[in-house]
Amino acid sequence: MVAGNVANTRFAFQTAQGTPAATSVYGVQLAGGGLVVGMGENAYFEETTGAQMRSDVYAVERHGGGNPEILARPKSIAALLFGVLGADTPSGAADPWTHVLTHAPSLPWITWWSHLGDLRYEEISDTKISQLVISGESGQPIRVAVTVEGIRPRSQTAEETTVAVEVGDALVYYDGDGALKLEGAAVASIGSFTCTINRNVTRVPGDGLTPIDLAEGLYSVEWTIGKLYTSASLHNRALYGAASPSNDTEVVSTVLSLGATGIDFKFTMATGPERSLQLECPAVVMAPYDVQPNTDGSPLREDLTLMAIDNGTDEPLTATVLNDMADLTP
């Protein structure tokens, strides 16, 4: 019997499509999800055979992909944010270095290596990150779920071990104590969040068994934020256009845009050279929502749903990571 927790994945950025990275630069253990692996689809030949069951099948496509979930650590979270956003502006002369990650139309190509149970080893090259979901809740580590689309799977005979798996320095929710802000004000009662960054990458088929390209689609950033319900002001602003509407106020068609700096969440470790993750969305709109009573007397909570927009002035999402890497693509 092979234990199911004998697994890890490594990755590195490529210089170009069609040129797999030679060795890994990042290594991570899984906290959920699945490895980036080779996969594919088969289908029946459909003909008028006269039989009740199909008698032959063919390969439709072979490609790579996967959905690893990891804990947010300073090196890998910076790299994954670069992978899903596309642009990194580094600065600094010594540890810690600062990486400011923002949107770019084209995403970098990545090679992944997967190891499962000392039984299977694979290299998946020419991949891109289609979606990155960063989430957290009170008392828990910050989690990062990655959706990968890839073109070229190849079997390997051994584990890729050039870089050690990143351990330690996992960000925890309380690393954001006092630094989870809505409209410029810290909100201590925020107990959970999910930030979904979607690039909607799709495989482009060609004349071969594997795709010929990957195409970026629409870019979106969406948030859900859970907090204590201590005031009806946000609900009223979203539905009735004012924090304290007058009696008999009708609903409004105006969509609520958060003011000041919108959403600004920062998680900073308490010891050593700074290791931190900051997510800033200055232009976000909020959907109307409802809060319902309960029968057990537990505190009322509200769940906010927000979407980043391109207002023509601000970067929709800016992620800033401080770590000990001067270059994310060495």
Helices and strands as residue ranges (DSSP letters): E 7-13, E 26-28, E 32-33, E 37-44, E 57-66, E 68-71, H 74-85, E 86-91, E 97-103, E 110-116, E 120-137, E 143-155, G 173-176, E 180-182, E 185-186, E 190-198, E 202-204, E 213-215, E 220-228, H 233-240, E 256-257, E 263-268, E 276-281, E 284-286, E 301-308, E 318-323
